[in-house]
Amino acid sequence: MLEDMAQPSAPATGVSPRLTTEHETLLQRCGLLDRSDRGKLALTGSGAAEFLNGQVTNDVLSLSPGEGCYAAFLTHKGKMLGDLRILATESELLLDTERVALQPLFDMIRRFKIGYDVELHKRTLERGLISLIGPTARAVIAAAIEVAPGSADADGSGLPEPSEHSHLTAQIAGAKALLISTAAPEGMDVLCDSSDTERVIEALLSAGAERVEQDAVEVVRVEAGTPRYGTDLDDSVIPEEAGLNERAVSFTKGCYVGQETVARLHYKGKPNRHLRGLRLSAPLDPGAELRLDGRLVGHLTSSVISPTRGPIGLALLRKEAGPTASLSVAEETATAEVVGLPF
């Protein structure tokens, strides 16, 4: 995917040299972003997996230590209250989510865990989370981890499998760290105690990572067509509308909140909306109304200026606004061409 994304079209105007450089770093090398502000919780107790399995869309009971999954938690009508990553360790289930979804997730767990052997622990301020994004991320981690005599060499062995959510513990700069494979090709996250975050970051930078800012990561996210809760997704969205079923939903596990709507749409219906990419004729603010032949078909959700693609965005559009459709933008002279994802 990164190789495809790296193919330039015409250079975009109005893009800062810093953003252009960081975009190149993310596509060709390894960018580092501190994401410690993401919401983080942990569940312990013998009933933790059974409880969570009945609340989220993916299969938690099947996870073994060192594995994980991506999931959503829903209203009873199948609408998304948030999404989260779930990691199974020997002693607990680790959860992380967008900060905007942290309180709803906390409230859901606290409300429905009654009757289960489950303890809920806050981890947002106690744990740092560092993302490495780019094709050399695993090489950076391999160079940074401390290898004991007689163990695997730091040449890529001793790292978690590249499959998403695989994870294991290691030492970086004398600190205990959880290494997590991510959806980005060869991407890695590092979870550590918050008091160790800065020295772990310095060790990763010394091993070849390069600092990037959030806006550059957002450009790469939009280019990849990955929706973000709180930006592209909210409590009006059913997972299938955003193309999340394959990654976030199990259709073989037991019941969970919102399952009836999700299953009915999957087996018997067709979503009225789809997540689409947009090539914009000019930069636009999120929230802009998108119209097809005068009819409102959606609103712009993500909007960025790619150094190689120019203004692009994401939107949940009604099904009639399929790829190649040309949309007008209300109260703007700009237009938007609908494209498939990823860009």
C-alpha positions in Angstrom: 0.0 0.0 0.0 2.8 2.5 0.9 4.5 1.9 -2.4 1.3 2.8 -4.2 0.7 5.8 -2.0 4.3 7.0 -2.6 3.7 7.5 -6.4 3.4 11.3 -6.9 1.0 13.1 -9.1 1.5 16.8 -9.4 3.1 18.5 -6.4 0.5 20.3 -4.3 0.6 24.0 -3.8 0.1 25.6 -0.3 1.9 22.7 1.5 4.7 23.6 3.9 8.2 22.2 3.4 7.9 20.6 6.9 4.7 18.7 5.9 6.2 17.6 2.6 9.3 16.2 4.4 7.3 14.4 7.0 4.9 12.9 4.5 7.9 11.5 2.6 9.3 10.1 5.9 6.0 8.3 6.6 5.9 6.7 3.2 9.6 5.9 2.7 11.2 5.7 6.2 9.8 5.7 9.7 7.9 8.6 11.4 7.4 8.8 15.2 4.3 10.3 16.7 3.6 10.4 20.5 0.0 9.3 20.9 0.0 9.1 24.6 -3.2 11.1 24.8 -5.3 8.2 23.5 -7.7 6.8 26.1 -6.4 3.6 27.8 -8.1 1.2 30.1 -7.4 -2.3 31.4 -9.7 -5.1 32.5 -8.7 -7.8 35.0 -10.5 -10.8 36.5 -11.7 -14.2 35.4 -14.8 -12.8 33.7 -13.1 -10.0 31.8 -13.0 -11.7 28.3 -16.6 -13.1 28.7 -17.9 -9.7 29.7 -16.2 -7.7 27.0 -17.2 -10.3 24.4 -20.9 -9.5 25.0 -20.3 -5.7 24.6 -18.1 -5.4 21.5 -18.4 -6.4 17.8 -15.4 -8.7 17.6 -14.5 -12.0 19.1 -12.6 -11.4 22.4 -13.0 -15.0 23.8 -10.9 -16.4 21.0 -7.8 -14.2 21.9 -4.7 -15.8 23.3 -2.0 -13.8 25.2 0.0 -12.0 22.5 -3.0 -11.5 20.3 -5.5 -8.7 19.9 -8.3 -7.3 17.7 -10.0 -4.2 16.6 -13.7 -3.7 17.5 -16.6 -1.3 18.0 -19.0 -0.8 20.8 -22.5 0.1 19.8 -25.9 1.3 20.8 -28.8 -1.2 20.9 -29.6 0.1 17.4 -26.2 -0.8 16.0 -24.8 2.7 15.9 -21.1 3.3 16.9 -20.4 4.8 20.3 -16.7 4.3 19.7 -14.0 1.9 18.4 -11.1 0.4 20.3 -8.1 -1.9 20.1 -8.1 -4.9 22.5 -4.9 -6.6 23.5 -4.8 -9.9 25.5 -1.9 -10.3 27.8 -1.2 -13.0 30.5 -2.8 -10.9 33.2 -5.3 -8.4 31.6 -7.1 -7.1 28.6 -5.6 -3.8 27.5 -8.0 -1.4 25.7 -7.1 1.8 23.9 -9.5 4.2 22.0 -9.8 7.7 20.7 -9.9 10.2 23.5 -13.4 11.3 22.5 -14.7 7.7 23.0 -13.0 7.1 26.3 -15.8 8.3 28.6 -18.5 6.3 26.7 -16.3 3.2 26.9 -15.6 3.7 30.6 -19.3 4.3 31.3 -20.3 1.2 29.3 -17.9 -1.0 31.2 -18.8 0.4 34.6 -22.5 0.1 33.9 -22.7 -3.5 32.6 -19.9 -5.3 34.4 -22.1 -6.0 37.4 -22.3 -9.7 38.0 -19.0 -10.5 36.3 -15.6 -11.0 38.0 -14.2 -7.9 36.3 -12.1 -5.0 37.6 -11.7 -1.8 35.6 -8.5 0.2 35.7 -7.6 3.6 34.3 -4.4 3.7 32.3 -4.6 6.9 30.2 -2.2 8.9 32.4 -0.1 5.9 33.5 0.9 4.6 30.0 2.7 6.3 27.1 1.9 5.2 23.6 4.3 5.9 20.7 3.5 5.1 17.1 6.1 4.3 14.5 4.7 4.6 10.9 6.5 3.7 7.7 8.3 0.8 6.0 11.4 0.9 8.3 9.5 0.9 11.5 10.3 -2.7 12.4 14.0 -2.1 11.6 13.9 0.8 14.0 12.4 -1.3 16.8 14.9 -4.1 16.1 17.8 -1.6 16.5 16.3 -0.1 19.7 15.4 -3.2 21.7 18.0 -4.5 24.2 18.8 -8.1 23.5 20.1 -10.3 26.3 23.0 -12.7 25.6 21.8 -15.9 24.1 18.5 -14.5 23.0 17.4 -13.6 19.5 19.5 -11.1 17.7 18.0 -7.6 17.1 17.6 -8.2 13.4 13.9 -8.5 13.2 13.7 -11.7 15.1 12.3 -11.3 18.6 9.7 -8.9 17.3 6.0 -9.6 17.3 4.5 -11.1 14.1 3.7 -8.4 11.5 0.0 -9.3 11.7 -2.1 -6.5 13.2 -2.3 -6.5 17.0 0.4 -9.2 17.6 2.4 -8.0 20.6 5.2 -8.9 23.0 7.2 -7.3 25.7 10.8 -6.1 25.3 13.3 -3.7 26.9 14.0 -0.3 25.3 16.4 2.1 27.1 16.1 0.0 30.2 12.3 0.4 30.2 9.7 -2.4 29.8 7.8 -1.8 26.6 4.9 -3.6 24.9 5.6 -3.8 21.1 2.4 -4.0 19.0 2.2 -4.6 15.3 -0.3 -2.2 13.6 -2.4 -2.0 10.5 0.1 0.2 8.8 2.4 -1.9 6.6 5.2 -2.9 9.0 4.0 -0.2 11.5 4.6 -0.6 15.2 3.2 0.9 18.4 5.2 1.0 21.7 3.3 1.0 25.0 5.3 1.9 28.2 5.0 3.5 31.6 4.4 7.2 31.1 7.5 8.0 33.2 9.6 6.1 30.6 8.0 7.7 27.5 10.6 10.3 26.8 13.6 8.0 27.1 12.0 5.4 25.0 11.3 8.1 22.3 14.9 9.2 22.4 16.1 5.6 22.0 13.8 5.2 19.0 15.0 8.4 17.4 18.6 7.3 17.9 17.7 4.0 16.2 16.5 5.9 13.1 12.9 7.1 13.7 12.1 10.7 12.7 9.6 12.9 14.6 6.5 13.8 12.7 3.4 15.9 13.6 -0.3 14.9 13.7 -1.2 16.7 10.5 1.3 14.6 8.4 -0.1 11.4 9.9 -3.6 12.6 9.1 -2.6 13.0 5.4 -1.3 9.4 5.3 -4.5 8.2 7.1 -6.8 9.9 4.6 -4.7 8.6 1.6 -5.1 5.1 3.0 -8.9 5.6 3.4 -8.9 4.8 7.1 -11.8 6.4 9.0 -11.3 7.9 12.4 -13.8 7.9 15.2 -14.7 11.5 16.2 -13.8 12.7 12.7 -15.4 10.4 10.1 -17.4 8.2 12.5 -19.9 9.0 15.1 -23.0 7.7 16.8 -25.0 7.9 13.5 -22.8 5.3 11.8 -23.3 1.5 11.5 -19.9 -0.3 11.1 -20.7 -1.7 7.6 -21.4 1.9 6.3 -17.7 2.7 7.0 -16.4 -0.6 5.6 -15.4 -1.9 9.0 -17.1 -5.3 9.0 -14.1 -7.3 7.8 -11.8 -5.8 10.4 -14.1 -5.1 13.3 -17.0 -7.5 13.3 -17.3 -11.3 14.0 -20.4 -13.0 12.6 -19.6 -16.3 14.3 -19.3 -15.2 18.0 -22.1 -15.0 20.5 -24.5 -12.1 21.1 -23.4 -8.5 21.7 -25.1 -5.2 22.1 -26.3 -4.0 18.6 -25.8 -7.4 17.0 -29.3 -7.6 15.5 -29.0 -4.5 13.4 -25.4 -5.3 12.3 -26.3 -8.9 11.3 -29.5 -7.9 9.5 -27.8 -5.3 7.4 -25.0 -7.7 6.5 -27.1 -10.7 5.6 -30.3 -9.1 4.2 -29.8 -5.5 3.5 -27.5 -3.0 1.7 -26.1 0.1 3.5 -27.5 3.4 2.3 -24.1 5.0 2.8 -20.5 4.2 2.0 -17.2 5.6 3.0 -15.7 7.3 -0.1 -12.6 9.2 -1.0 -12.9 12.7 -2.6 -10.6 14.6 -4.9 -11.3 18.2 -4.2 -10.8 21.1 -6.6 -9.8 23.3 -3.7 -9.2 23.0 0.0 -12.4 22.7 2.0 -13.4 22.7 5.6 -14.9 19.6 7.2 -18.6 19.8 7.4 -19.1 21.1 3.8 -22.3 19.9 2.2 -21.8 17.6 -0.7 -24.6 17.5 -3.4 -25.3 15.3 -6.4 -27.6 16.9 -8.9 -28.7 19.3 -6.2 -29.5 16.6 -3.7 -27.6 16.4 -0.4 -25.6 13.1 -0.3 -23.3 13.7 2.6 -20.9 16.0 4.4 -17.1 16.2 4.1 -15.6 14.7 7.3 -11.8 14.6 6.8 -10.1 17.2 4.6 -6.3 17.4 4.0 -3.8 18.7 1.4 -1.6 15.9 0.3 1.9 16.9 -0.9 1.5 14.5 -3.9 -2.3 14.5 -4.5 -3.4 18.0 -3.5 -6.7 18.5 -1.6 -8.4 15.2 -0.8 -11.0 14.1 1.8 -13.3 11.4 3.1 -17.0 11.3 3.5 -19.9 8.9 4.2 -22.0 9.4 1.0 -25.3 8.0 0.0 -25.0 5.0 -2.2 -26.0 6.8 -5.4 -22.8 8.9 -5.1 -20.5 6.1 -6.3 -17.0 6.3 -7.6 -16.5 8.8 -10.5 -19.5 10.8 -9.5 -19.0 14.6 -9.6 -20.3 16.5 -6.6 -21.0 20.1 -6.0 -20.2 21.8 -2.7 -22.9 24.0 -1.2 -22.1 27.7 -1.1 -18.7 27.0 -2.6 -17.3 27.1 -6.2 -15.3 23.9 -5.5 -16.2 20.5 -6.7 -15.5 17.0 -5.5 -14.8 13.8 -7.5 -15.8 10.6 -5.7 -13.1 7.9 -5.8 -12.6 4.5 -4.4 -10.3 3.8 -1.4 -7.4 3.8 -0.8 -6.4 6.7 -3.0 
